[in-house]
Amino acid sequence: MSTPGAAAARPAAIAGRAPLRRRLAGVPGLPAVAVALLALVLWSALARWGGWADYVLPSPAQVLAGLGEDLASGRLVTDVVASLYRVMLGYGLACALGVPCGLVLGHAPLARAALLPGVNFFRALSPLAWIPFAILWFGIGDVPVVFLIFMATFFPLVLAVMGAVANVPPIWLRVGREYGLRGPRLLAHVTLPAILPQLITALRVTVGLAWLVVVAAEMVAGRDGLGFAIWDARNGLRADLLVARMAAIGTIGVVLDALLGRLTRLPGVRWGHGG
């Protein structure tokens, strides 16, 4: 049976723990760091006592050594540059053509009715299904990979922009027309600012898709790049290099998403109709 003093001390102890939890939760990145450390501990334990060979499950120390080997040879940097170059070309072309196409289709019911089935058809095709044609048409190298990235991202981007335009409040467009805005000026001064939050979300999703496709495409149609490096490590039974290069791929993907995510902090983005 608890005494009155003990009963009075319990709420005080709980109240003392609550601010500590709030302070820990408020430390930027602390939960993610804790989860990463736990994952490393589990990985190390499995690699040491799991009974697998090194070429099946390398330890974190072996992967770190492989990463150092890749950096010292300069291959990792060369492959990262090659992959980023192809993504910039293919994804940049998809954005340059896909955003205007989505804006036009969102404003033009007749064009939307005529072209939407085709856009949906090609969007549903796996970009990897284009690999045989990409190699037949363009050979091996940069061009087929750029083509595959474009095919993977152009159609989803068109659909995302078109859907965002369709949800713009009609009153905004009527007000724009009252002020004499027509055609490209209406798109630039009313529609595009209104859909910026949705557009940034679409860009974040599609750049992730582009980064996935470049790795897969380079495994088949590339002579260098991170995808080719993954395949080369697999053929050489170098699981340490394979995991190190996988870690590089994941890290770059996170950085690309974070860079695009910073666009949402721009003052002009916050007034979009979905924000």
C-alpha positions as CSV (number, residue, x, y, z in Angstrom):
1,M,0.0,0.0,0.0
2,S,1.5,3.3,-1.1
3,T,2.0,6.1,1.3
4,P,0.6,9.7,0.6
5,G,4.2,10.9,0.1
6,A,4.9,8.2,-2.6
7,A,1.6,9.0,-4.3
8,A,2.5,12.7,-4.4
9,A,6.0,11.9,-5.8
10,R,4.8,9.9,-8.8
11,P,3.2,12.8,-10.6
12,A,6.3,14.9,-10.0
13,A,8.5,12.1,-11.4
14,I,6.2,11.8,-14.5
15,A,6.3,15.5,-15.0
16,G,10.1,15.4,-14.8
17,R,10.3,12.7,-17.5
18,A,7.9,14.4,-19.9
19,P,10.1,17.4,-20.6
20,L,13.1,15.1,-21.1
21,R,11.1,13.1,-23.8
22,R,10.1,16.3,-25.4
23,R,13.7,17.6,-25.5
24,L,14.9,14.3,-27.0
25,A,12.2,14.3,-29.6
26,G,13.1,17.9,-30.5
27,V,16.7,17.1,-31.3
28,P,16.9,17.2,-35.2
29,G,17.6,13.8,-36.6
30,L,18.0,12.0,-33.3
31,P,15.3,9.4,-33.9
32,A,16.7,8.6,-37.4
33,V,20.3,8.4,-36.0
34,A,19.0,6.0,-33.2
35,V,17.3,3.7,-35.8
36,A,20.4,3.8,-38.0
37,L,22.7,2.8,-35.1
38,L,20.3,0.0,-34.2
39,A,20.3,-1.3,-37.7
40,L,24.1,-1.2,-37.8
41,V,24.3,-3.3,-34.6
42,L,21.8,-5.9,-36.0
43,W,23.7,-6.0,-39.3
44,S,27.0,-6.5,-37.5
45,A,25.6,-9.3,-35.4
46,L,24.1,-11.1,-38.4
47,A,27.3,-10.8,-40.3
48,R,29.4,-12.1,-37.4
49,W,27.2,-14.8,-36.0
50,G,24.6,-15.5,-38.8
51,G,26.7,-18.2,-40.5
52,W,26.8,-16.5,-43.9
53,A,29.9,-16.2,-46.1
54,D,31.4,-12.7,-46.7
55,Y,30.2,-12.7,-50.3
56,V,26.7,-13.3,-49.1
57,L,26.5,-10.8,-46.3
58,P,29.5,-8.5,-45.7
59,S,30.0,-6.8,-42.4
60,P,29.7,-3.0,-42.0
61,A,33.5,-2.8,-41.6
62,Q,34.0,-4.7,-44.9
63,V,31.6,-2.4,-46.7
64,L,33.4,0.7,-45.3
65,A,36.7,-0.7,-46.5
66,G,35.1,-1.3,-49.9
67,L,33.8,2.2,-50.0
68,G,37.3,3.5,-49.2
69,E,38.7,1.4,-52.0
70,D,36.1,2.8,-54.5
71,L,36.8,6.4,-53.4
72,A,40.6,5.9,-53.6
73,S,40.4,4.5,-57.1
74,G,38.2,7.3,-58.2
75,R,35.7,4.9,-59.7
76,L,32.8,5.8,-57.4
77,V,33.1,9.5,-58.2
78,T,33.2,8.8,-61.9
79,D,30.2,6.5,-61.8
80,V,28.2,9.0,-59.7
81,V,29.0,11.8,-62.2
82,A,28.0,9.6,-65.1
83,S,24.6,8.6,-63.5
84,L,23.8,12.2,-62.5
85,Y,24.6,13.5,-65.9
86,R,22.2,11.0,-67.5
87,V,19.5,11.9,-65.0
88,M,19.9,15.6,-65.6
89,L,19.5,15.1,-69.3
90,G,16.6,12.7,-69.3
91,Y,14.7,14.2,-66.4
92,G,15.4,17.7,-67.5
93,L,14.0,17.0,-71.0
94,A,10.9,15.3,-69.4
95,C,10.3,18.4,-67.2
96,A,10.8,20.8,-70.1
97,L,8.2,19.0,-72.2
98,G,6.0,17.4,-69.6
99,V,5.1,20.5,-67.6
100,P,3.9,22.5,-70.6
101,C,2.0,19.5,-72.0
102,G,0.3,19.0,-68.7
103,L,-0.7,22.7,-68.5
104,V,-2.1,22.6,-72.0
105,L,-4.0,19.4,-71.5
106,G,-5.4,20.7,-68.2
107,H,-6.8,23.8,-70.0
108,A,-7.9,22.2,-73.3
109,P,-10.8,19.6,-72.9
110,L,-10.7,18.6,-76.5
111,A,-7.0,17.9,-76.5
112,R,-7.3,16.1,-73.1
113,A,-10.1,13.8,-74.5
114,A,-8.0,13.0,-77.6
115,L,-4.6,12.5,-75.9
116,L,-5.4,11.3,-72.4
117,P,-5.9,7.6,-73.3
118,G,-2.5,7.5,-75.1
119,V,-0.8,9.2,-72.1
120,N,-2.3,6.7,-69.7
121,F,-1.3,3.8,-72.0
122,F,2.4,4.8,-72.1
123,R,2.4,5.8,-68.4
124,A,1.3,2.2,-67.6
125,L,4.2,0.7,-69.6
126,S,7.2,-0.3,-67.6
127,P,10.1,1.8,-68.7
128,L,12.2,-1.4,-68.7
129,A,10.0,-2.7,-71.5
130,W,11.7,-0.1,-73.7
131,I,15.2,-1.5,-73.1
132,P,15.3,-3.7,-76.2
133,F,14.2,-0.9,-78.5
134,A,16.5,1.6,-76.7
135,I,19.5,-0.6,-77.4
136,L,18.4,-1.3,-81.0
137,W,17.8,2.3,-81.8
138,F,20.7,4.0,-79.9
139,G,23.2,1.3,-79.0
140,I,25.1,1.2,-75.7
141,G,26.0,4.4,-73.8
142,D,24.4,7.6,-72.7
143,V,21.6,8.0,-75.2
144,P,19.6,4.8,-74.5
145,V,19.7,5.5,-70.7
146,V,18.6,9.1,-71.2
147,F,15.8,7.8,-73.4
148,L,14.6,5.3,-70.8
149,I,14.7,8.0,-68.1
150,F,12.6,10.3,-70.3
151,M,10.0,7.6,-71.0
152,A,9.8,6.7,-67.3
153,T,9.1,10.3,-66.1
154,F,7.5,12.2,-68.9
155,F,4.0,10.6,-68.8
156,P,3.6,10.6,-65.0
157,L,4.6,14.2,-65.0
158,V,2.1,15.1,-67.7
159,L,-0.7,13.4,-65.7
160,A,0.3,15.0,-62.4
161,V,0.3,18.5,-63.9
162,M,-2.9,18.0,-65.8
163,G,-4.7,16.8,-62.7
164,A,-3.4,19.8,-60.7
165,V,-4.6,22.2,-63.4
166,A,-8.0,20.6,-63.4
167,N,-8.4,21.3,-59.7
168,V,-7.6,25.0,-59.9
169,P,-10.7,27.0,-58.8
170,P,-12.4,28.3,-61.9
171,I,-13.0,31.7,-60.3
172,W,-9.2,32.3,-60.4
173,L,-9.1,31.7,-64.1
174,R,-12.1,34.0,-64.7
175,V,-10.5,36.7,-62.7
176,G,-7.3,36.3,-64.7
177,R,-9.3,36.6,-68.0
178,E,-11.0,39.7,-66.6
179,Y,-7.6,41.2,-66.3
180,G,-6.8,40.4,-69.9
181,L,-4.7,37.3,-69.4
182,R,-5.0,34.8,-72.2
183,G,-3.1,31.7,-73.4
184,P,0.5,31.5,-72.2
185,R,0.1,34.6,-70.0
186,L,-2.8,33.0,-68.1
187,L,-0.8,29.8,-67.7
188,A,2.3,31.7,-66.5
189,H,0.6,34.1,-64.1
190,V,-2.4,32.2,-62.7
191,T,-2.3,28.5,-63.4
192,L,1.4,27.8,-62.8
193,P,1.6,29.7,-59.4
194,A,-1.7,28.0,-58.3
195,I,-0.3,24.5,-58.8
196,L,3.2,25.0,-57.5
197,P,2.8,22.8,-54.4
198,Q,1.3,20.0,-56.4
199,L,4.0,20.5,-59.1
200,I,6.8,20.3,-56.6
201,T,5.4,17.0,-55.2
202,A,5.2,15.6,-58.7
203,L,8.8,16.6,-59.3
204,R,9.9,14.9,-56.1
205,V,8.1,11.7,-57.1
206,T,9.3,11.6,-60.6
207,V,13.0,12.4,-59.8
208,G,12.9,9.4,-57.5
209,L,11.6,7.4,-60.4
210,A,14.3,8.7,-62.7
211,W,17.0,7.7,-60.2
212,L,15.5,4.2,-60.0
213,V,15.4,3.8,-63.8
214,V,19.0,5.1,-64.4
215,V,20.4,2.3,-62.2
216,A,18.3,-0.4,-63.9
217,A,19.1,1.0,-67.4
218,E,22.8,1.2,-66.8
219,M,22.9,-2.4,-65.8
220,V,21.8,-3.3,-69.3
221,A,22.6,-0.4,-71.6
222,G,25.4,1.4,-69.9
223,R,29.2,1.2,-70.0
224,D,29.6,3.0,-66.7
225,G,27.5,4.6,-64.0
226,L,26.3,3.3,-60.7
227,G,24.0,0.7,-62.2
228,F,26.9,-0.7,-64.3
229,A,29.0,-0.7,-61.1
230,I,26.4,-2.7,-59.2
231,W,26.4,-5.3,-62.0
232,D,30.2,-5.4,-62.1
233,A,30.4,-5.9,-58.3
234,R,27.9,-8.7,-58.6
235,N,29.8,-10.5,-61.4
236,G,33.0,-10.2,-59.3
237,L,31.4,-11.5,-56.2
238,R,32.4,-8.3,-54.4
239,A,29.4,-8.0,-52.0
240,D,31.3,-5.3,-50.1
241,L,31.5,-3.1,-53.1
242,L,28.0,-3.9,-54.1
243,V,26.6,-2.8,-50.7
244,A,28.8,0.3,-50.7
245,R,27.5,1.3,-54.1
246,M,23.9,0.6,-53.0
247,A,24.5,2.9,-50.1
248,A,25.7,5.6,-52.5
249,I,22.6,5.2,-54.6
250,G,20.3,5.5,-51.7
251,T,22.1,8.5,-50.2
252,I,22.0,10.4,-53.5
253,G,18.3,9.7,-53.9
254,V,17.7,11.1,-50.4
255,V,19.7,14.2,-51.3
256,L,17.8,14.8,-54.6
257,D,14.5,14.6,-52.8
258,A,15.7,16.9,-50.0
259,L,16.8,19.5,-52.6
260,L,13.5,19.5,-54.3
261,G,11.7,19.5,-51.0
262,R,13.4,22.8,-50.1
263,L,11.4,24.4,-52.9
264,T,8.3,24.2,-50.7
265,R,9.8,26.7,-48.4
266,L,9.8,29.5,-51.0
267,P,7.3,32.2,-50.2
268,G,5.6,32.1,-53.6
269,V,4.8,28.4,-53.2
270,R,2.6,28.7,-50.1
271,W,-0.3,30.4,-51.8
272,G,-1.1,27.6,-54.2
273,H,-4.7,26.4,-54.0
274,G,-3.6,23.1,-52.4
275,G,-1.4,24.6,-49.8
